[in-house]
Amino acid sequence: MERRSFLHKASVGAAAGTLAAPAIVSAQPAIRWRLQSSFPKSLDSLFGAAELISRRVSEMTGGKFQISAHPAGEIVPGL
């Protein structure tokens, strides 16, 4: 019987923590990173991976964390 009461309390606590998590995450400021690649844009298999990861990160974080990929030879302001 002790194990059942522990599991019940643990599941209630986990559910409460899950419900509170989105409110904390939405309070975070948006972050923007610039990624300077050493590969030119013409090498789609290499530079394309950086663009794919950039899009995926933005989708997973709801646009709160954005990475902009820049090919080799492009002058990026601020870098």
C-alpha positions in Angstrom: 0.0 0.0 0.0 2.9 2.4 0.6 4.0 2.0 -3.0 0.6 2.9 -4.4 0.3 6.1 -2.3 3.8 7.1 -3.3 3.1 6.6 -7.0 -0.1 8.6 -6.7 1.6 11.5 -5.0 4.4 11.4 -7.5 2.1 11.4 -10.5 0.1 14.3 -9.0 3.3 16.3 -8.4 4.6 15.6 -11.9 1.3 16.7 -13.5 1.4 20.0 -11.5 5.0 20.6 -12.6 4.1 20.0 -16.2 1.2 22.5 -16.1 3.4 25.2 -14.6 6.2 24.7 -17.1 4.7 26.5 -20.1 4.1 29.7 -18.1 7.8 29.8 -17.1 9.0 29.1 -20.6 6.8 31.8 -22.2 8.3 34.4 -19.9 11.8 33.9 -21.4 13.0 36.6 -23.8 13.6 35.8 -27.5 17.2 34.9 -28.4 18.8 35.5 -31.8 22.1 33.9 -32.8 24.1 34.4 -36.0 25.9 31.3 -37.4 28.8 32.0 -39.7 29.5 28.8 -41.7 32.8 28.0 -43.4 30.9 26.4 -46.3 29.5 28.3 -49.3 25.8 28.3 -50.1 26.5 26.3 -53.2 27.4 23.2 -51.1 23.8 22.4 -50.2 24.6 19.2 -48.4 26.9 21.0 -46.0 25.4 24.5 -45.7 21.9 23.1 -46.0 22.3 21.2 -42.8 23.0 24.5 -40.9 19.8 26.0 -42.4 17.8 22.9 -41.6 19.0 23.0 -38.0 18.2 26.7 -37.8 14.6 26.1 -38.9 14.1 23.1 -36.7 15.3 25.0 -33.6 13.0 27.9 -34.3 10.0 25.6 -34.8 10.7 23.6 -31.6 11.0 26.8 -29.5 8.1 28.6 -31.1 10.3 31.3 -32.5 11.9 32.2 -29.1 15.3 30.9 -30.2 16.3 31.8 -33.7 19.6 31.0 -35.5 20.4 32.7 -38.8 22.9 30.8 -40.9 25.3 32.8 -43.1 27.5 31.2 -45.8 31.2 31.6 -46.1 32.3 34.9 -47.6 29.2 36.8 -46.5 29.9 39.8 -44.3 27.7 39.5 -41.2 27.2 42.7 -39.3 28.2 42.4 -35.7 30.6 39.5 -36.1 
